[in-house]
Amino acid sequence: MKTEKMSRQQEHDFYAQPENQEPQGAPRRRRPKLTELVPVRFPAETLDEIRRRAGEDDRSVSSWIRRAVEHELKEEKTG
């Protein structure tokens, strides 16, 4: 089983093969829809870093920020 991160082209080539298009494991339920838009502003340098890190994780900026906030909230509960 391959565990290293693939480039977008490698992913495309991998999933272009019919044998790699079968679902694996149990289905996952999607989370409930998000509730409301909350505008947040960042300094340019911070936003550049967020974009860079989101790109490294192959996530949208919004998704990356949500994950960071969820991580902080979880740490607060357990820490």
C-alpha positions as CSV (number, residue, x, y, z in Angstrom):
1,M,0.0,0.0,0.0
2,K,1.4,3.4,-1.0
3,T,1.5,5.9,1.9
4,E,3.7,8.7,0.5
5,K,2.0,11.9,-0.8
6,M,1.2,11.8,-4.5
7,S,1.3,14.8,-6.8
8,R,-1.9,15.9,-8.5
9,Q,-0.7,14.3,-11.7
10,Q,0.1,11.0,-9.9
11,E,-3.3,11.1,-8.3
12,H,-5.0,11.6,-11.7
13,D,-3.0,8.8,-13.2
14,F,-3.8,6.5,-10.3
15,Y,-7.5,7.1,-10.2
16,A,-7.8,7.0,-14.0
17,Q,-7.3,3.2,-13.7
18,P,-10.6,1.4,-13.2
19,E,-9.3,-0.9,-10.5
20,N,-8.5,2.1,-8.4
21,Q,-12.1,3.5,-8.6
22,E,-13.8,1.1,-6.2
23,P,-14.8,2.5,-2.8
24,Q,-12.7,1.1,0.1
25,G,-14.1,0.5,3.6
26,A,-17.3,1.7,5.2
27,P,-19.0,4.8,3.9
28,R,-18.3,8.0,5.8
29,R,-21.0,10.4,6.8
30,R,-20.5,14.0,5.9
31,R,-20.6,16.6,8.6
32,P,-23.6,18.8,8.9
33,K,-23.6,21.9,6.7
34,L,-21.8,24.9,8.0
35,T,-23.9,27.4,9.7
36,E,-22.8,30.9,9.0
37,L,-20.1,33.0,7.3
38,V,-17.7,34.7,9.7
39,P,-15.4,37.3,8.0
40,V,-11.9,37.2,9.4
41,R,-9.0,39.5,8.3
42,F,-5.3,38.6,8.5
43,P,-2.1,40.6,7.9
44,A,-0.8,39.9,4.4
45,E,2.2,37.9,5.7
46,T,-0.1,35.7,7.8
47,L,-2.4,35.1,4.9
48,D,0.5,34.2,2.6
49,E,1.7,31.6,5.2
50,I,-1.9,30.2,5.6
51,R,-2.2,29.9,1.8
52,R,1.2,28.1,1.6
53,R,0.4,25.6,4.4
54,A,-3.1,25.0,3.0
55,G,-1.5,24.3,-0.4
56,E,0.9,21.9,1.2
57,D,-2.0,20.0,2.7
58,D,-4.0,20.2,-0.5
59,R,-6.8,22.0,1.3
60,S,-8.7,25.2,0.7
61,V,-7.8,28.2,2.9
62,S,-11.2,28.0,4.6
63,S,-10.8,24.3,5.3
64,W,-7.3,24.8,6.7
65,I,-8.4,27.6,9.0
66,R,-11.4,25.5,10.2
67,R,-9.1,22.6,11.0
68,A,-6.7,24.9,12.9
69,V,-9.5,26.4,15.0
70,E,-10.9,22.9,15.7
71,H,-7.5,21.8,16.8
72,E,-7.1,24.7,19.2
73,L,-10.6,24.1,20.7
74,K,-9.7,20.4,21.2
75,E,-6.4,21.2,22.8
76,E,-8.2,23.6,25.2
77,K,-10.5,20.9,26.3
78,T,-7.8,18.3,26.8
79,G,-5.0,20.6,27.9
